[in-house]
Amino acid sequence: PHFVSTTEEYDLDQGIWIKPSRTSRMREKRADFVAGCLGGRVIVAGGL
C-alpha cells in the first residue's frame, strides 16, 4: 500500500477543493481506508 499523511478539504459553500496547509497533515501516515458521508458528517474508517 501507498501510505500518505496529506489531507484534503472540500468547501461545500464554494464548491472547490482547498489546498491543504502543512499543519493539516495527519500525525501518522495511513493507507487503504474508506470515507463516506453519514448524517452530514464525513466518516473515515479502517486503514493501515
Protein Blocks (a to p, Z undefined) as FASTA:
>chain_A
ZZdfbdcdddfknopacdddfklpcfbdcehiacddeehiacdeejZZ
